[in-house]
Amino acid sequence: MKTLSNTILALAGGFALMFSVSALAAEEAKDKGTNTDPEAKPPVTEAVTAVQNLALAGQLVAYGDQAKDPMALILAAKIMKNTPTQPAERQKEGTEVPKDAKKEGGNKNDVGAILNRAKALATGRQDLLAMIADVEAMTAKGRVGGPGSTVTRVAARSIDTFNIRFRGGETAIVAADGDRDTDLDLYVYDDNGYLICQDTDYTDTVICEWTPRRTGDFRIKIVNRGHVYNEYVLATN
């Protein structure tokens, strides 16, 4: 009887070990896969919406400049002033652009510069000039808990790289909005080196949005395709 009990205990232990090993192997296999869940539909948070709005503002600026549309520029400036962000200190890998470096035209994506271009296009339109004055009088919003935003420069024909951690099961979003002088491309890689998102259009307003399956670090690359540096805002939730 004692021998039978020992045999049963040994078998039970063997099965437990087998299931434990199988569970561990399954977890390891899961961690080795792409860290994104295209089927997930997490709720949209205020921080995610804020980053989306900043990207929309960048697209409106590009359209306004191309179409000579002052209303688009005014709306973009209003969105930028009305979107809460907080400064984020991020370690960056890449060629540093000297702080005293200058180029013709300055930063065309500064709110003041955008409104100045809108004024030039709205000459004689008192209704539009009044709207511009209203936006100029607005106080830019900043709030703890809003998306993190970093203003930096990527050198000509160079790559800036950031390592940013995002939570599993929640929407992750990254956007970069440049100074209108060069084309910027955005690439996002997970901790296993998989490319999970990219935005490679011919503008310098780029955005990526995905849902990580697990909490982990992501490698964000901003590529400058132009021959001069680009001063851009990097925003993440």
C-alpha positions as CSV (number, residue, x, y, z in Angstrom):
1,M,0.0,0.0,0.0
2,K,2.8,2.4,0.9
3,T,4.5,1.6,-2.4
4,L,1.3,2.4,-4.3
5,S,1.0,5.7,-2.5
6,N,4.5,6.6,-3.3
7,T,3.9,5.8,-7.0
8,I,0.8,8.0,-7.1
9,L,2.7,10.9,-5.4
10,A,5.5,10.5,-7.9
11,L,3.2,10.5,-10.8
12,A,1.3,13.5,-9.5
13,G,4.6,15.3,-9.0
14,G,5.7,14.4,-12.5
15,F,2.4,15.7,-14.0
16,A,2.7,18.9,-12.0
17,L,6.3,19.4,-13.2
18,M,5.2,18.7,-16.8
19,F,2.4,21.2,-16.6
20,S,4.7,23.8,-15.0
21,V,7.3,23.3,-17.7
22,S,4.6,23.6,-20.4
23,A,3.2,26.8,-18.9
24,L,6.7,28.2,-18.7
25,A,7.5,27.3,-22.3
26,A,4.2,28.9,-23.4
27,E,5.0,32.1,-21.5
28,E,8.5,32.2,-23.0
29,A,7.0,31.7,-26.5
30,K,4.5,34.5,-25.8
31,D,7.3,36.9,-24.7
32,K,9.3,36.1,-27.9
33,G,6.4,37.1,-30.2
34,T,5.6,40.5,-31.5
35,N,4.5,42.8,-28.7
36,T,1.3,44.1,-30.2
37,D,-2.3,43.0,-30.1
38,P,-4.2,44.1,-33.2
39,E,-7.4,42.7,-31.9
40,A,-7.4,44.7,-28.6
41,K,-9.7,47.7,-28.3
42,P,-8.8,49.4,-25.1
43,P,-10.6,52.6,-24.1
44,V,-9.3,55.9,-25.6
45,T,-7.8,58.0,-22.8
46,E,-7.4,61.8,-22.7
47,A,-3.7,61.4,-23.1
48,V,-4.1,59.4,-26.3
49,T,-6.6,61.9,-27.6
50,A,-4.2,64.8,-26.9
51,V,-1.4,63.1,-28.9
52,Q,-3.9,62.5,-31.8
53,N,-4.9,66.2,-31.6
54,L,-1.2,67.3,-31.8
55,A,-0.7,65.2,-34.8
56,L,-3.9,66.6,-36.4
57,A,-2.6,70.1,-35.7
58,G,0.6,69.3,-37.6
59,Q,-1.3,68.0,-40.5
60,L,-3.4,71.2,-40.6
61,V,-0.3,73.3,-40.6
62,A,1.1,71.4,-43.6
63,Y,-2.2,71.8,-45.4
64,G,-2.6,75.4,-44.5
65,D,0.9,76.3,-45.8
66,Q,0.4,74.4,-49.0
67,A,-3.1,75.6,-49.7
68,K,-2.5,79.1,-48.4
69,D,-5.5,78.6,-46.1
70,P,-5.4,80.9,-43.0
71,M,-8.3,79.1,-41.3
72,A,-6.4,75.8,-41.3
73,L,-3.4,77.6,-39.7
74,I,-5.6,79.3,-37.1
75,L,-7.3,76.1,-36.1
76,A,-3.9,74.3,-35.9
77,A,-2.5,77.0,-33.5
78,K,-5.7,76.8,-31.4
79,I,-5.4,73.0,-31.1
80,M,-1.7,73.3,-30.1
81,K,-2.5,75.9,-27.4
82,N,-5.5,74.0,-26.2
83,T,-3.9,70.6,-25.8
84,P,-2.5,69.9,-22.4
85,T,1.0,68.4,-22.3
86,Q,3.8,68.1,-19.8
87,P,7.6,68.3,-20.4
88,A,9.2,64.8,-20.6
89,E,12.9,64.2,-20.1
90,R,14.0,61.5,-22.4
91,Q,17.4,60.0,-23.1
92,K,18.2,60.1,-26.8
93,E,20.7,58.3,-28.9
94,G,21.8,60.3,-32.0
95,T,23.9,63.1,-33.3
96,E,23.4,66.2,-31.2
97,V,22.6,69.5,-33.0
98,P,24.3,72.5,-31.3
99,K,21.8,74.6,-29.4
100,D,23.1,77.7,-31.1
101,A,22.6,76.2,-34.6
102,K,20.5,78.5,-36.8
103,K,18.9,78.0,-40.2
104,E,16.8,80.2,-42.5
105,G,13.2,80.7,-41.4
106,G,13.7,79.4,-37.9
107,N,11.1,77.1,-36.4
108,K,8.1,77.3,-38.7
109,N,6.0,75.1,-36.3
110,D,6.2,77.6,-33.4
111,V,2.6,78.8,-32.6
112,G,3.6,82.4,-33.0
113,A,5.2,81.7,-36.4
114,I,2.0,79.8,-37.5
115,L,-0.2,82.7,-36.5
116,N,2.1,85.2,-38.3
117,R,1.7,83.3,-41.5
118,A,-2.1,83.2,-40.9
119,K,-2.1,87.0,-40.5
120,A,-0.2,87.4,-43.8
121,L,-2.8,85.3,-45.6
122,A,-5.8,86.9,-43.8
123,T,-4.9,90.5,-44.9
124,G,-8.2,92.5,-45.1
125,R,-10.3,89.8,-43.4
126,Q,-11.3,91.3,-40.1
127,D,-13.1,88.2,-39.0
128,L,-10.0,86.0,-39.4
129,L,-7.8,88.7,-37.8
130,A,-10.1,88.7,-34.8
131,M,-9.9,84.9,-34.5
132,I,-6.1,85.1,-34.7
133,A,-6.1,87.7,-31.9
134,D,-8.3,85.4,-29.8
135,V,-5.8,82.5,-30.2
136,E,-2.9,84.7,-29.4
137,A,-4.6,85.7,-26.2
138,M,-5.1,82.1,-25.1
139,T,-2.9,80.7,-22.4
140,A,-1.2,77.4,-23.4
141,K,-2.5,74.6,-21.2
142,G,-0.2,72.4,-19.2
143,R,-1.3,69.6,-16.9
144,V,0.2,66.8,-14.9
145,G,-1.1,63.6,-16.4
146,G,-1.2,64.9,-20.0
147,P,0.9,63.4,-22.7
148,G,4.7,63.8,-22.3
149,S,6.3,66.1,-24.9
150,T,9.9,66.6,-25.7
151,V,11.3,69.3,-28.0
152,T,14.6,68.2,-29.6
153,R,16.5,68.3,-32.9
154,V,17.5,65.6,-35.3
155,A,20.6,66.3,-37.4
156,A,20.5,66.2,-41.2
157,R,20.5,62.7,-42.7
158,S,20.5,61.3,-39.1
159,I,18.5,59.1,-36.7
160,D,17.3,59.9,-33.2
161,T,16.5,56.9,-31.1
162,F,14.5,56.7,-27.8
163,N,13.6,53.8,-25.5
164,I,10.1,54.3,-24.1
165,R,8.1,51.9,-21.9
166,F,4.5,51.2,-22.5
167,R,1.9,49.2,-20.5
168,G,0.4,46.0,-21.8
169,G,-3.3,46.1,-22.7
170,E,-3.4,49.9,-23.0
171,T,-3.2,52.0,-26.2
172,A,0.4,53.2,-26.9
173,I,0.8,56.3,-29.1
174,V,3.8,58.2,-30.4
175,A,3.8,61.3,-32.6
176,A,6.5,63.6,-33.9
177,D,5.8,67.0,-35.4
178,G,8.6,68.8,-37.1
179,D,9.5,72.3,-38.2
180,R,8.4,71.9,-41.9
181,D,12.0,71.9,-43.3
182,T,12.5,68.2,-44.0
183,D,10.8,64.8,-44.3
184,L,10.7,62.8,-41.1
185,D,10.0,59.1,-40.8
186,L,8.9,57.2,-37.7
187,Y,9.7,53.5,-36.8
188,V,8.6,51.6,-33.7
189,Y,10.3,48.3,-32.6
190,D,9.4,46.1,-29.7
191,D,11.8,44.6,-27.2
192,N,12.4,41.6,-29.5
193,G,13.4,43.8,-32.4
194,Y,10.2,43.4,-34.4
195,L,9.0,46.4,-36.4
196,I,5.5,46.9,-35.2
197,C,4.6,50.3,-36.7
198,Q,5.9,52.9,-39.1
199,D,4.9,56.2,-40.7
200,T,7.0,57.0,-43.8
201,D,5.0,59.5,-45.7
202,Y,6.6,62.6,-47.2
203,T,5.8,65.0,-44.3
204,D,7.3,65.7,-40.9
205,T,4.1,65.0,-39.0
206,V,4.2,61.2,-38.2
207,I,2.2,59.1,-35.8
208,C,2.1,55.4,-34.6
209,E,-0.6,53.8,-32.5
210,W,-0.8,50.2,-31.2
211,T,-1.7,48.1,-28.2
212,P,1.1,46.1,-26.5
213,R,0.2,42.6,-25.4
214,R,2.5,43.0,-22.4
215,T,4.3,45.8,-20.6
216,G,7.7,46.4,-22.2
217,D,10.2,48.8,-23.7
218,F,9.9,50.0,-27.3
219,R,12.6,51.5,-29.5
220,I,11.4,54.7,-31.2
221,K,13.4,55.9,-34.3
222,I,13.0,59.3,-35.9
223,V,14.7,59.5,-39.2
224,N,15.5,62.8,-40.9
225,R,15.6,62.5,-44.7
226,G,16.6,66.1,-45.3
227,H,19.8,68.1,-45.7
228,V,19.3,70.4,-42.6
229,Y,18.4,69.6,-39.0
230,N,14.7,69.4,-38.0
231,E,13.4,70.7,-34.7
232,Y,10.5,68.5,-33.7
233,V,8.1,67.7,-30.8
234,L,7.9,64.1,-29.7
235,A,4.7,63.3,-27.8
236,T,3.7,60.1,-26.2
237,N,0.9,59.0,-23.8
